[in-house]
Amino acid sequence: MAQRQMLTKIVLVLATFAWQAAGQPPGGPDDRGGNSNSCNSLPSYSTLKSALTQATATETSGLNNQMWGTIVDRDGVVCAVAFSGNNRGAQWPGSRVIAAQKANAANAFSLDSLSASNGSGQTAGLALSTANLYSAVQPGGSLYGLQHSNPVDPAVAYRGPSSHYGMANDPMVGEKIGGVNVFGGGLALYNASHQIVGGLGVSGDTSCADHNIAWRVRNILGLDHMAASASLQAVPGPAGLFAGDVTHPDNIIFDITPNAAGGTGVSKSGFGHPTCLNTVGSNLLPAVQP
């Protein structure tokens, strides 16, 4: 019996080394089984890296930093992690986990039309960017405490080797990272059928620049199918519902005014986000696709 257990452990260790070397994570039927929630239908590491690099070079707001980017599938499994700089130290190291957290949060709190049944749910879906969550989670807000739910799994976030961080075999790939982030940089991903297939997170600059770069990455990846078409309703979001911008439904909203009683200010829509250093360009981002 002891020999059999030892053999099993050896096989598991060898299998782990194999998927890390190949950049292909393990997983059961609900994570990697080829269904609609699988990473198999989402952009690869190389595709994400290319889009992230292009979007980072295009953005003119913020601090002009290099960026981390992460994609998760609908189950919250990390599918790809990449960075835009020359090496993993060219971006803020802490932003690697924040990007994954943003991807998880945007996916976790967005919906599509499949949510509707028996008179409940969202008939066209509802997209919430992490930027849209800021005001609601402040003290006194309707979602206060949300940021403390669904915590990041530290065993997934900080496992090594560090030399694999941001590569095809990043140790987070194939694992559920968790986490809820409540400032700009996280967006839900919608395919051509307006179905949500996961989330994208970007981090490494001001939260406003993070949002803009994430928006550009999603557009380059072709996973922003949220506009109305001949056969599909538009996927709504706070910017479309409350800020009048239906072409950018889950865009960042700047409608916070100072609170005479102190604190973080008051958002007219309830989904507002503070401005940042060199806040420009969110009103010029590409419109979502049908």
C-alpha positions in Angstrom: 0.0 0.0 0.0 2.8 2.4 0.9 4.5 1.8 -2.4 1.3 2.4 -4.3 0.8 5.8 -2.5 4.4 6.8 -3.3 3.9 5.9 -6.9 0.7 8.0 -7.1 2.5 11.0 -5.6 5.4 10.6 -8.1 2.9 10.5 -11.0 1.1 13.6 -9.8 4.4 15.5 -9.4 5.5 14.5 -12.9 2.2 15.5 -14.4 2.4 18.9 -12.7 5.9 19.5 -14.1 4.6 18.5 -17.5 1.8 21.0 -17.7 3.9 23.7 -16.3 6.6 23.1 -19.0 4.0 23.0 -21.8 1.9 25.9 -20.4 -1.2 23.7 -20.3 -2.9 23.6 -16.9 -4.8 20.6 -15.5 -8.5 20.6 -14.6 -11.7 18.6 -14.4 -14.7 18.8 -16.6 -16.1 22.0 -15.0 -12.8 23.8 -15.6 -11.0 22.6 -18.7 -13.4 20.2 -20.3 -14.1 22.0 -23.5 -17.5 23.4 -22.6 -18.6 27.1 -22.8 -16.8 27.9 -19.6 -13.5 26.5 -20.7 -10.3 28.4 -21.4 -10.1 26.5 -24.7 -12.4 29.1 -26.4 -10.6 32.1 -25.0 -7.5 34.0 -26.2 -4.1 32.2 -25.8 -1.2 33.6 -23.8 0.5 34.9 -27.0 -2.8 36.6 -28.2 -3.3 38.3 -24.8 0.3 39.4 -24.7 0.1 40.9 -28.2 -3.1 42.8 -27.4 -1.8 44.0 -24.0 1.4 45.3 -25.6 -0.5 47.1 -28.3 -3.1 48.6 -26.0 -0.4 49.8 -23.5 1.6 51.5 -26.3 -1.6 53.3 -27.5 -2.8 54.6 -24.1 -1.8 58.2 -23.3 -3.3 58.6 -19.8 -1.9 57.8 -16.4 1.8 57.3 -15.7 2.8 55.6 -19.0 3.7 52.3 -17.1 4.0 48.8 -18.5 1.1 46.5 -17.6 0.0 43.1 -16.4 -3.0 41.4 -17.9 -5.1 38.3 -17.0 -8.0 36.4 -18.5 -10.2 34.1 -16.5 -13.0 31.9 -17.8 -16.6 31.9 -16.6 -15.7 29.6 -13.7 -13.0 32.0 -12.6 -10.2 29.7 -13.8 -7.1 31.7 -14.8 -6.5 31.1 -18.5 -3.6 33.4 -19.4 -1.3 35.8 -17.6 1.0 38.2 -19.5 2.9 41.5 -19.2 3.7 44.2 -21.7 7.3 45.0 -20.7 10.7 43.4 -21.4 10.6 41.2 -18.3 8.5 40.6 -15.2 10.2 43.3 -13.3 9.3 46.0 -15.9 5.8 46.3 -14.4 4.8 46.8 -10.7 5.2 43.2 -9.3 2.2 43.7 -7.1 0.0 44.3 -10.2 0.2 40.7 -11.3 -2.2 39.5 -8.6 -4.3 42.7 -8.9 -4.9 42.1 -12.6 -6.0 38.5 -11.9 -8.3 39.8 -9.1 -9.9 42.3 -11.4 -10.5 39.7 -14.1 -12.2 37.5 -11.5 -14.3 40.4 -10.1 -15.6 41.6 -13.5 -16.5 38.0 -14.5 -18.1 37.3 -11.1 -20.5 40.2 -11.1 -21.5 40.4 -14.7 -24.4 38.5 -16.4 -25.8 37.6 -19.8 -29.2 36.8 -21.1 -28.9 33.2 -19.9 -29.4 34.6 -16.4 -33.1 35.2 -17.2 -35.7 32.5 -16.3 -39.1 32.3 -14.6 -39.5 36.0 -14.5 -36.2 36.7 -12.8 -32.7 37.6 -14.1 -31.4 40.0 -16.7 -33.1 39.5 -20.1 -30.1 41.1 -21.9 -27.5 40.6 -19.3 -25.8 43.2 -17.2 -22.1 44.2 -17.5 -20.3 45.7 -14.5 -16.7 46.8 -14.8 -14.6 46.9 -11.7 -14.6 50.7 -12.1 -18.4 50.6 -11.7 -18.1 49.0 -8.3 -16.1 51.8 -6.5 -18.9 54.0 -5.1 -21.2 51.2 -4.1 -18.6 49.6 -1.8 -17.7 52.7 0.1 -19.0 53.0 3.7 -22.7 53.6 3.5 -22.9 52.2 0.0 -25.3 49.5 -1.1 -22.5 47.0 -1.6 -20.2 48.0 1.3 -18.1 45.0 2.2 -18.2 43.4 -1.2 -14.4 43.9 -1.6 -13.8 41.6 1.3 -15.8 38.8 -0.1 -14.4 36.1 -2.4 -10.8 36.6 -1.2 -7.7 35.9 -3.4 -6.3 32.5 -2.8 -2.7 33.2 -1.6 -1.6 29.6 -2.4 -2.5 30.3 -6.0 -1.3 33.9 -6.1 2.2 33.5 -4.8 3.3 30.0 -5.7 6.5 29.8 -7.7 8.7 29.6 -9.5 8.8 33.4 -10.1 10.6 32.9 -13.4 7.3 31.7 -14.8 5.3 34.8 -13.8 3.7 36.3 -16.9 4.7 33.4 -19.1 2.5 30.8 -20.7 3.1 28.5 -17.7 2.4 31.1 -15.1 1.6 29.2 -11.9 -1.8 30.9 -11.6 -2.9 29.4 -15.0 -5.4 26.6 -14.5 -6.2 27.7 -10.9 -9.1 29.7 -9.4 -7.5 32.9 -8.1 -10.6 34.6 -6.5 -10.6 38.2 -5.4 -12.8 41.2 -5.7 -11.3 44.5 -6.9 -13.3 47.7 -6.9 -11.4 50.2 -9.1 -10.7 50.5 -12.8 -9.2 47.7 -14.9 -11.6 44.8 -14.9 -14.1 44.0 -17.7 -16.4 41.1 -18.5 -15.8 39.3 -21.9 -18.8 38.8 -24.2 -18.7 36.6 -27.4 -20.5 37.2 -30.6 -23.7 35.6 -29.1 -23.6 38.2 -26.3 -22.7 35.4 -23.9 -20.3 36.1 -21.1 -17.3 33.8 -21.4 -15.0 35.2 -18.7 -13.2 38.3 -17.5 -10.2 40.4 -18.3 -8.1 42.3 -15.7 -5.3 44.8 -16.3 -3.1 46.5 -13.7 0.1 48.5 -13.5 -0.8 52.2 -13.8 -3.4 54.5 -12.3 -6.8 52.8 -12.0 -8.2 55.1 -14.7 -5.5 54.2 -17.1 -5.9 50.5 -16.2 -9.6 50.8 -17.2 -8.7 52.4 -20.5 -6.1 49.8 -21.4 -8.3 46.9 -20.4 -11.0 48.4 -22.7 -8.6 48.5 -25.6 -7.4 45.0 -24.9 -11.0 43.7 -24.9 -11.7 45.4 -28.1 -8.6 44.1 -29.8 -9.5 40.6 -28.6 -12.9 40.9 -30.2 -14.7 40.0 -26.9 -16.8 43.2 -26.5 -19.9 42.1 -28.3 -22.4 44.0 -26.3 -24.1 46.4 -28.8 -27.6 45.7 -30.2 -27.8 43.8 -33.5 -30.7 42.6 -35.7 -31.2 39.5 -33.5 -29.7 40.4 -30.1 -30.4 43.0 -27.5 -27.7 45.3 -26.3 -26.0 44.2 -23.1 -26.6 47.1 -20.7 -24.3 48.5 -18.1 -24.2 51.5 -15.7 -22.7 54.0 -18.2 -25.4 53.2 -20.7 -28.2 53.1 -18.1 -27.2 56.2 -16.0 -24.6 58.2 -17.9 -26.3 58.0 -21.3 -23.5 56.2 -23.1 -25.1 53.1 -24.7 -22.0 52.6 -26.9 -19.8 52.1 -23.9 -22.2 50.4 -21.4 -19.7 49.4 -18.7 -17.4 52.4 -19.1 -15.9 54.2 -16.2 -18.2 57.0 -14.9 -16.8 60.2 -13.4 -19.8 61.7 -11.5 -18.5 61.9 -7.9 -19.0 65.3 -6.2 -17.6 66.2 -2.8 -19.6 65.3 0.3 -20.1 68.2 2.6 -20.0 65.8 5.5 -16.6 64.4 4.4 -15.7 61.0 3.1 -15.2 59.8 -0.4 -17.9 62.0 -2.1 -21.2 61.2 -3.7 -21.8 59.5 -7.0 -25.0 60.7 -8.8 -25.4 57.3 -10.5 -24.1 55.2 -7.6 -21.5 53.7 -9.9 -19.0 56.5 -10.1 -15.2 56.3 -9.9 -12.7 59.0 -8.8 -10.5 60.8 -11.3 -6.8 59.9 -11.4 -3.5 61.6 -12.3 -3.7 62.5 -16.0 -7.3 61.3 -16.4 -8.0 61.5 -20.1 -9.4 59.4 -23.0 -12.2 57.2 -21.5 -14.7 59.1 -23.6 -12.8 58.3 -26.7 -12.5 54.5 -26.3 -13.8 52.3 -29.1 -17.5 51.5 -29.0 -18.5 48.0 -28.2 -19.4 45.7 -31.1 -22.8 44.2 -32.0 
